[in-house]
Amino acid sequence: MRLKQGQVWVKKNKFFRITEWARMSIKYKLSFSHNGAEEETEEVSKKEFCRLIKGAELMEENSESS
């Protein structure tokens, strides 16, 4: 699975939305419901982010059309 900007990962009651994808780091916002208020942006390494979302599921992107 490839990480990319705009993805939303769900783990239990936490929603992680990738706001900025860079070569070595990820900026994300945490929320406790799908359309709920988001916390401030956090920046972590890709390795740390992968540890955060271990066991999480990627929400389907409905706005994508090919």
N, C-alpha and C positions, 0 to 999 in steps of 0.2 A: 504494500500500500504506500502510495506516495503522498506526502504532506503537501498541501497547497493553500494559498490564501483563500479565506472564506469558508473553509471546512468547519463543520461543527461536530465535535466528538462528545458522546454522552457516556458518562460513567456514574452509575447509581443515580443520585439526584444532582449531579454536577454537569454543566454544559460548558465545554471549552471551545471558544470560537477563535480561529487563527485570524489575526488582524494584519499581520505582516510576516512574510516568509523571507528569510535571508539565507545566505549560504551557510552560515554557522549558527544562526540563532532564530528563534521563533518569538514573536510577540503575540500574546493571546489575551482574551478577556474571559473571565469566569462568571457564570450565571447559575442560579439555582432553579430556573425554569426556562423553558424554550424561548418565550418572549418576555421574560422578566428583566429587571434592572441588572446591569452588568457592573462588575467591580472594575477598578482601574486596570489599565493595561500592564501586564507583567512581561518581562523579557527574560527568557531562559535559553540555554543551549538546546540544540535539537535532541541531544541525548537525554537531557533532563525532561524535555517535553514528552518524549517517547515513554519515559518512566512514568510520567503523570497519567498518560492515557492508556497504560498497559491494561488490557481487559476491557477497554471502552469500545463502543460501536460508533461507526461513522453514520451520521444522519444523511439520508438521501437528499440530493439537491434537486428540487422540483423545477427550478428556473432554468436548468441546463437543457438545451435542445440541440441535437446534432443533425 
